[in-house]
Amino acid sequence: MTNLTIDQILKRNDMPRMALLRQLNNEGYSIGKCSMRNLAEKNQCPRRAPVAAVRKALGHLLGNNIKQEELDTIFKHQPNGGNNKVDISQPVYGVIELLQTNDLSQMQAINALKQDGINISPTAMSQILRHGIWPKTVERADIETSLTAWIAQFVTKRQLNNMWKVRGVTVNATPKKPLTTVPDVAVKPRITFEQPEPEMLNQTTLRHFKLSRHPFENEIRSESDLFMSEQQVMLREAMVQATLGGSIMAMIGECGSGKTETRKGYMEYIRRHHPEVQVIEPMVINKKRLTAEMIFDALAEELMLTTLPGSLERRARKVESALKRSVKAGNRHVLIIEEAHDLTNDVVKYLKRIWELSDGFNRLISIVLIGQPELAQKLAPSNYEVREFSRRCNVMQVPPLGRSLTEYIAHKFKRCNVNYLNVIEPQAIDALQLRLQAKVSYGMAAKASEHQDMSYPLIVNNWLVCAMNLAASLGETVISADVIQELK
């Protein structure tokens, strides 16, 4: 066995280099792409990832698909290459080491601090990082908190927990008041969005605006109560097509973005236009405890199977036979799982097996997942464990109201038999739209700050309730742009 490289081992197991890079990062060893190339092609272990660490990562990644003899061959020319007892306990990282291993500069750190309103000079930054000398004009906790939040997008949690360890002493940064953050899968930017504290709509406010009931309680009693913008209609149509086409779809949206209402609209549409579709929804509150057995139990209940075998394989065969009979009778089936961001990787892999059930060219069941942005992380290409499912899944994002904001407000007040213009001025809606823009900062000078629309129904409802209460307390007949600006 000669000239065996890590690249050859990875290719033999149909794995990209990035899989090993992610595994090393997960185990606390952060290396750059150049170091990864040298490691894969030349078996050269970088300074930040010793031989024992790479051996351990390969073992975790490939399991029984790699032999100890092959590992010995790969690392035979490395220092300590044959020693499996090298201490690879958690390394101690300082801020400056994290900057160096992630190709970040001190100037980028300074620019990140500036975006949080903290101005320090390059000399002061160098004194902090190299000598532990802190400036007297800025609170130390503010600097630590800002740097921690910025560098978190580049490093692992394990490294982050150790970044303030200096000479064996850990310095804990005092956290600021938490801001509303919205995770982004690809870049993980910091999204800052301030909004007023949630309030109840006062009875005096209801009387002030001549309302008989709360316009934002979201009690959906009929299809007419649903607000369906053009984009939400498109989402519903995508769910319908996934159901009829036997495919997999994931609907992902922020908390309060209208996922549940869109699902209700889809269910009503299916009931009226496609009565042949049987909807299966496993009734498990804690989706982290959902298992393949529970899913098959839900399928069996919908198919009216009274008894099921104990083993999962026999249970699957019996359910498959019942699905085939149901399809031949003219029925279609769709499995819908809400709060799907809580599903474990094992369950997601089982869902792919369930979706593969077929009768010839006909799929026996479609799958629709509904969840928060964490579901996008679970289905991301970086999650190698569920790649068989995620590569077959059509992911749809629930958009904010955006240009439909006025229509949404008008719809809500129309349900109360009130013209929205008797409650809020058009200029106030424009002012509200501006305040619903979040600041997206990347912490790097190379990429300027951006804005993200946060006009999701739940957030809009909160703003309008606060604005109505404030307008009523001030004796304003309608909500004006000045009232929106006064909200804190």
Buried (B, 14 or more C-beta within 10 A) or exposed (E): EEEBBBBBBBEEEEBEBBBBBBBBBBBBBBBBEEBBEBBBEEBEBBEBBBBBBBBBBBBEBBEEEBEEEBBBBBBEEBEBBEEBEBEBEEBEBBBBBBBEBBEBEBEBBBBBBEBBEBEBEEEBBEBBBEEEEBBEEBEBBBBBBBBBBBBBBBBBEBBBBBBBBBEEEEEEBEEEEEEEBBEBBEEBBBBBBEBBEEBEBBEEBBEBBEBEEBBBEBEBEEEEBBBBBEBBEEBBEBBBEBBBEBBBBBBBBBEBBBBBBBBBBBBBBBEEEEEEBBBBBBEBEEBEEBBBBBBBBBBBBBBEBEEBEEEBEEBBEBBBEBBBEBBEEEBBBBBBBBBBBBBBEEBBBBBBEBBEBBBEEEBBBBBBBBBBBBBBBBBBEEBBEBBEBBEEBBBBBBBBBEEBBBBBBBBBBBBBEBEBEEBBBEEBBEBBBEBBBBBBBBBBBEEEEEEBBBBBBBBBBBBBBBBBBBBBEEEBEBBBBBBBEEBE
